[in-house]
Amino acid sequence: MDVSLTALQQRLQLQFADPALLERAVALGEPARLGIDAHNFACLQQAYLGLKLASKRNTQGDLRLLLDTPARQKVLNLLEKLALEGTGLLIWASFDGQASNLRLDHPRLKTTFSRAGAKADHDLMDLVGKDKSSEGPWFIVSDDAEVRDACTRQGAFILSNEAFVRLLAGRGLRS
């Protein structure tokens, strides 16, 4: 018996979801929504993305990695490749900081940028929390505990950055 992603979502509430659920949606063109904490992903997956990010200390003295426009574009180019393969997949990439002049060539790939003083994390949590449509299950890619917890409470499947990289690599997708 074939079980839909929505039925599986209702039965499964795990901290991290099985990446095979997203892989299935991509492979079969099933409706699904993917939200990615793009800043978090780029910073933690520099090697996979072929990035070497500069860093800077903020006013509190914490070291922060800087995600410039070319690095952001590299993340979007990779997500666009995934969007081309998953015909039912809608993708939102959420970045920290001000908007950049980025090229988006795929209609199912959207970007958000955090408001002044806020982080992209909150954009993702708001997106999942306010979306009451039935366009398929939500998959959120983030290693941030606050994002994972908030989005899980809203019924989203959570993928770690590492699991998402395995899914991309398994499909032969690289930036």
Secondary structure, 3 states (H helix, E strand, C coil): CCCCHHHHHHHCCCCCCCHHHHHHHHHHCCCEEEEEEHHHHHHHCHHHHCCCCCEEECCCCCEEECCCHHHHHHHHHHHHHHHHHCCCEEEEEEECCCCCCCCCCCCCEEEEECCCCCCHHHHHHHHHHHCCCCCCCEEEECCCHHHHHHHHHCCCEEECHHHHHHHHHHCCCCC
